[in-house]
Amino acid sequence: MSGWSNPLPQPWMNYAMAENIVTIDGPSGAGKSTVSQMTAAKLNYTYLDTGAMYRAVGLKIERAGIDLADESLLQALLDGLDLSLVAEGGETKVILDREDVSGAIRTAEMGMIASRVSANHLVRKKLTALQHQLGRNGSVVAEGRDMGTVVFPDAKYKFYLDASAEERARRRCQQLREKGQEVNEREILAQIVKRDQDDSSRALAPLKPASDAIIVDSSKMNADEVVAFMLRYIDEK
Ligand code: DC
């Protein structure tokens, strides 16, 4: 079981720890979660889903009805944040204030809300500190938007997983159909394009590849092929 609660701000990590960190950044729907979980399982590392953390904070802010501009209320909410990621049978459960919100945060709407709250400096400061804390405690495969650029700039292995917006929309529609949901392909594509634009144009920790990241275009590769490529790179480096 891995988890954390109310960590103190941590000093910057040292190089030795960065040897055990793999970062996987990229836009929504590029297949980061599948590939990160598979890579973590192969390496026996902890999988750190930082998007889930932003989604959980987004849910908490949404439920509390707090205006992001009200910084004292927002800071109080963040100070009281009780968030943990619990590895269970190959899945990661997201526990917010002792409630399992793993299902509640996995909607397209929560993705947009997470994207909005993630541009806030207080939210980023809080979650970056939590992510450092977890990175310091062991070997991790950290998935997100700013893992290689901001949170773990000293990570030894950095990847940026990309795919065309059309291919990402196609995959997302397929996933939703498999869950029995009706999908509007144009709407899903528009959401993906909007989220990419918002995530990459924000001032704080925007989505972009680290200068030393290996860029992997997964448009024509399946998850097994991407993982095999990454493991080979890690092995050879
Ligand atoms: O990966 P995801 O779709 O679960 O992420 C949801 C949103 O959270 C994403 O649109 C932007 C934000 N996010 C971020 O700003 N930084 C991260 N490291 C991870 C996610």
Residues whose N, C-alpha, C, O or C-beta is under 5 A from the ligand:
A	BS01	DC	S28 T50 G51 A52 Y54 G111 A114 S115 S118 E143 G144 R145 D146 R195 D199
